[in-house]
């Protein structure tokens, strides 16, 4: 997209976001004889604490420079959601902070659980931004343990990985698994660093409970979710080789579905089927 088209797209986006807002949504009086369907430009400028002329030029698609801090104020004034802020960020070529402290997500819809169940013998679960395990399927219980019987505190993937003996023994290369998981957890930790949240409490508890966590935490390694090959040694069926992959849930970006697919090695498919048939508790 060339610069002129980009500015026109930005101007149109700002005008449509302004038009959808009603005065009472931003604690302004409705007043009489309003010729605009939404907020006036001067009202947006006042809410964003910027000049009216400057904001008008922005809506007109003029060639002006704008800082990320100012754009963030405009985004707040227009009550943009996460997806709209990302769009604004792309249109202005500025990096805008998204929700610095995302709301805790714990609601699992019937559709999400249906997808988990439909995966059959493929173990899968859904975690939130704190890596709490919120939902799972029967195969995940058979492979990793009965999540239903765990306390809310223990039903956290990071906590299980570093404090649960059975989980440690399950992964053939536990150190690689745990360090990879810790680096993914670290990549989301900045959301909670400025407040006394459950995640910061979890981190402090893990530093006390696990020498490995304390040592590796100081390395400050960070990675995103990625495909991983995992070799497990289950106490009932023995060695299995699986490929894991994480999917972000579109409308709830702080939820992710993590699924494990069996490879053709070591009769993994047959072994997962056996575990699935033996497990009736989840």
C-alpha positions as CSV (number, residue, x, y, z in Angstrom):
1,X,0.0,0.0,0.0
2,X,1.5,3.4,-1.0
3,X,1.6,6.3,1.4
4,X,-1.3,8.2,0.1
5,X,-3.6,5.1,0.2
6,X,-2.4,4.3,3.7
7,X,-3.2,7.8,4.9
8,X,-6.7,7.6,3.3
9,X,-7.3,4.2,4.9
10,X,-6.2,5.6,8.3
11,X,-8.5,8.7,7.9
12,X,-11.5,6.5,7.0
13,X,-10.8,4.1,9.9
14,X,-10.7,7.0,12.4
15,X,-13.9,8.6,11.0
16,X,-15.8,5.3,11.2
17,X,-14.6,4.6,14.8
18,X,-15.6,8.1,15.8
19,X,-19.0,7.8,14.2
20,X,-20.0,4.7,16.1
21,X,-19.4,6.2,19.5
22,X,-22.3,7.9,21.3
23,X,-21.7,10.8,23.7
24,X,-23.2,8.8,26.6
25,X,-20.6,6.0,26.0
26,X,-17.8,8.5,27.0
27,X,-19.7,10.3,29.7
28,X,-20.6,13.3,27.6
29,X,-24.1,14.9,27.4
30,X,-26.1,14.1,24.2
31,X,-27.0,17.7,23.7
32,X,-29.3,19.1,21.0
33,X,-29.0,19.6,17.3
34,X,-26.1,17.2,16.8
35,X,-25.3,17.0,13.1
36,X,-22.9,14.1,13.5
37,X,-24.0,10.5,14.1
38,X,-21.3,9.9,16.7
39,X,-18.7,12.1,18.5
40,X,-17.5,15.4,17.1
41,X,-13.8,15.7,16.3
42,X,-13.3,18.2,19.1
43,X,-14.8,15.7,21.5
44,X,-12.3,13.0,20.5
45,X,-9.5,15.5,20.6
46,X,-10.5,16.6,24.1
47,X,-10.8,12.9,25.3
48,X,-7.3,12.2,23.8
49,X,-5.8,15.4,25.2
50,X,-4.6,16.6,21.8
51,X,-5.2,19.6,19.6
52,X,-8.4,19.7,17.5
53,X,-6.6,21.0,14.4
54,X,-4.0,18.3,14.6
55,X,-6.6,15.5,15.0
56,X,-8.6,17.0,12.1
57,X,-5.6,16.8,9.9
58,X,-5.1,13.2,10.9
59,X,-8.7,12.4,9.9
60,X,-8.2,14.2,6.6
61,X,-5.3,12.0,5.7
62,X,-2.7,14.7,5.7
63,X,1.0,13.9,5.8
64,X,1.8,14.5,9.5
65,X,4.0,12.6,12.0
66,X,2.4,11.0,15.1
67,X,3.9,9.4,18.1
68,X,3.0,6.0,19.5
69,X,2.0,7.7,22.8
70,X,-0.4,10.0,21.1
71,X,-1.9,7.2,19.0
72,X,-2.5,5.2,22.1
73,X,-4.4,8.1,23.6
74,X,-6.5,8.3,20.4
75,X,-7.1,4.5,20.6
76,X,-8.3,4.9,24.2
77,X,-10.6,7.8,23.3
78,X,-12.2,5.8,20.5
79,X,-12.4,2.7,22.7
80,X,-10.6,0.5,20.2
81,X,-10.4,-3.2,21.0
82,X,-7.3,-5.3,20.6
83,X,-7.9,-6.1,17.0
84,X,-8.6,-2.4,16.1
85,X,-5.5,-1.3,17.9
86,X,-3.4,-3.8,15.9
87,X,-5.0,-2.4,12.7
88,X,-4.3,1.2,13.8
89,X,-0.7,0.1,14.5
90,X,-0.3,-1.2,11.0
91,X,-1.9,1.8,9.4
92,X,0.4,4.2,11.3
93,X,3.5,2.1,11.2
94,X,3.8,2.5,15.0
95,X,4.0,-0.1,17.7
96,X,1.1,0.4,20.1
97,X,0.9,-1.3,23.4
98,X,-2.0,-3.7,23.6
99,X,-3.8,-4.4,26.9
100,X,-0.9,-4.0,29.4
101,X,-2.8,-6.2,31.8
102,X,-5.1,-8.6,29.9
103,X,-8.3,-9.6,31.7
104,X,-8.1,-13.2,33.1
105,X,-9.9,-15.5,30.7
106,X,-11.4,-18.7,32.2
107,X,-14.7,-19.2,30.3
108,X,-14.7,-22.3,28.1
109,X,-17.5,-22.4,25.6
110,X,-19.3,-25.7,24.6
111,X,-17.8,-25.2,21.1
112,X,-14.3,-25.2,22.5
113,X,-14.9,-28.4,24.5
114,X,-16.5,-30.0,21.5
115,X,-13.4,-29.4,19.4
116,X,-11.2,-30.9,22.2
117,X,-13.4,-34.0,22.3
118,X,-13.4,-34.3,18.5
119,X,-9.7,-34.7,18.5
120,X,-10.2,-38.2,19.9
121,X,-7.0,-40.0,20.8
122,X,-4.9,-36.8,20.1
123,X,-4.2,-35.3,23.6
124,X,-5.2,-31.6,23.7
125,X,-5.9,-28.9,26.3
126,X,-6.6,-25.2,26.5
127,X,-4.6,-22.8,28.6
128,X,-4.9,-19.1,29.5
129,X,-2.2,-16.4,29.7
130,X,-1.2,-17.7,33.1
131,X,-0.9,-21.2,31.7
132,X,-3.8,-22.5,33.8
133,X,-5.2,-25.6,32.2
134,X,-8.9,-24.7,31.7
135,X,-10.2,-27.5,29.5
136,X,-8.9,-30.9,28.2
137,X,-10.0,-34.0,26.4
138,X,-10.0,-37.6,27.6
139,X,-6.7,-38.5,25.9
140,X,-4.9,-35.6,27.6
141,X,-6.0,-37.0,31.0
142,X,-4.9,-40.5,30.0
143,X,-1.4,-39.2,29.0
144,X,-0.7,-36.3,31.4
145,X,-2.8,-37.1,34.5
146,X,-6.3,-36.6,35.7
147,X,-6.7,-32.8,35.5
148,X,-10.2,-33.2,37.0
149,X,-8.8,-34.3,40.3
150,X,-6.2,-31.6,40.6
151,X,-6.6,-28.4,42.6
152,X,-6.9,-25.2,40.7
153,X,-3.4,-24.2,41.9
154,X,-1.8,-27.5,40.7
155,X,-3.7,-27.5,37.3
156,X,-1.2,-25.1,35.8
157,X,1.2,-26.3,33.1
158,X,4.2,-24.4,34.4
159,X,3.6,-25.5,38.0
160,X,3.2,-29.1,36.9
161,X,6.3,-29.1,34.7
162,X,8.5,-27.9,37.5
163,X,7.0,-29.4,40.7
164,X,5.2,-32.6,39.7
165,X,7.5,-35.7,39.8
166,X,5.2,-37.7,37.5
167,X,5.4,-34.9,34.8
168,X,9.2,-34.8,35.2
169,X,9.5,-38.5,34.7
170,X,7.0,-38.5,31.7
171,X,9.3,-36.4,29.4
172,X,12.4,-38.2,28.2
173,X,14.2,-34.9,27.8
174,X,12.6,-33.0,30.6
175,X,15.1,-30.2,30.7
176,X,14.5,-29.3,27.1
177,X,10.8,-29.4,27.6
178,X,10.9,-27.4,30.8
179,X,13.3,-24.7,29.4
180,X,11.2,-24.3,26.3
181,X,8.0,-23.9,28.3
182,X,9.6,-21.5,30.7
183,X,10.8,-19.3,27.7
184,X,7.2,-19.2,26.4
185,X,5.9,-18.3,29.9
186,X,8.5,-15.5,30.1
187,X,7.3,-14.0,26.8
188,X,3.9,-13.3,28.4
189,X,5.2,-12.3,31.8
190,X,5.5,-8.6,31.0
191,X,1.7,-8.3,30.9
192,X,1.8,-8.7,34.7
193,X,5.1,-7.3,35.8
194,X,3.7,-3.9,37.0
195,X,1.1,-5.4,39.3
196,X,0.8,-7.9,42.1
197,X,-1.0,-10.4,39.9
198,X,-1.5,-14.2,40.2
199,X,1.2,-14.6,37.6
200,X,3.8,-12.8,39.6
201,X,2.8,-14.8,42.7
202,X,3.2,-18.0,40.7
203,X,6.6,-17.0,39.5
204,X,7.7,-16.2,43.1
205,X,6.3,-19.6,44.3
206,X,8.1,-21.5,41.5
207,X,11.4,-19.8,42.4
208,X,11.0,-21.1,45.9
209,X,9.8,-24.6,44.9
210,X,12.1,-25.4,42.0
211,X,15.9,-24.8,41.9
212,X,15.8,-25.3,38.1
213,X,13.1,-22.7,37.6
214,X,15.1,-20.2,39.7
215,X,18.3,-20.9,37.8
216,X,16.7,-20.8,34.3
217,X,14.5,-17.8,35.1
218,X,17.7,-15.6,35.5
219,X,18.7,-16.5,31.9
220,X,15.7,-14.5,30.6
221,X,15.2,-16.6,27.5
222,X,12.1,-15.8,25.5
223,X,10.4,-17.6,22.6
224,X,6.9,-17.8,21.2
225,X,4.7,-20.8,20.8
226,X,6.2,-23.2,18.3
227,X,5.9,-26.7,17.0
228,X,7.8,-29.2,19.1
229,X,8.7,-32.9,18.9
230,X,8.2,-34.6,22.3
231,X,9.3,-38.0,23.3
232,X,7.5,-39.4,26.4
233,X,7.9,-42.4,28.6
234,X,4.5,-43.4,29.9
235,X,4.4,-45.8,32.9
236,X,1.7,-48.0,31.2
237,X,2.5,-48.0,27.5
238,X,6.2,-47.0,27.4
239,X,7.8,-44.7,24.8
240,X,5.8,-42.4,22.6
241,X,6.8,-39.8,20.1
242,X,4.4,-36.8,19.4
243,X,4.4,-33.5,17.6
244,X,2.9,-30.6,19.6
245,X,1.5,-27.4,18.2
246,X,-0.3,-24.4,19.7
247,X,-3.3,-22.6,18.2
248,X,-4.4,-19.2,19.4
249,X,-8.2,-18.8,19.7
250,X,-9.0,-15.8,17.5
251,X,-11.6,-13.9,19.5
252,X,-9.8,-14.7,22.8
253,X,-6.1,-14.1,22.0
254,X,-5.0,-15.0,25.6
255,X,-6.3,-18.6,25.2
256,X,-4.4,-21.2,23.3
257,X,-5.3,-24.8,22.3
258,X,-2.3,-27.1,22.5
259,X,-2.6,-30.4,20.6
260,X,-0.3,-33.4,20.4
261,X,-0.3,-35.5,17.3
262,X,1.2,-39.0,17.3
263,X,3.9,-39.9,14.9
264,X,4.3,-43.3,13.2
265,X,7.3,-44.1,15.4
266,X,7.3,-46.6,18.3
267,X,3.7,-47.6,17.6
268,X,2.6,-44.3,19.2
269,X,-0.8,-44.3,17.6
270,X,-1.6,-47.8,18.9
271,X,-0.3,-46.8,22.4
272,X,-2.5,-43.7,22.5
273,X,-5.5,-45.7,21.5
274,X,-4.8,-48.2,24.3
275,X,-4.5,-45.3,26.9
276,X,-7.7,-43.8,25.6
277,X,-9.6,-47.1,26.0
278,X,-8.2,-47.6,29.5
279,X,-9.1,-44.1,30.7
280,X,-12.8,-43.5,31.7
281,X,-12.2,-41.0,34.5
282,X,-12.2,-37.8,32.4
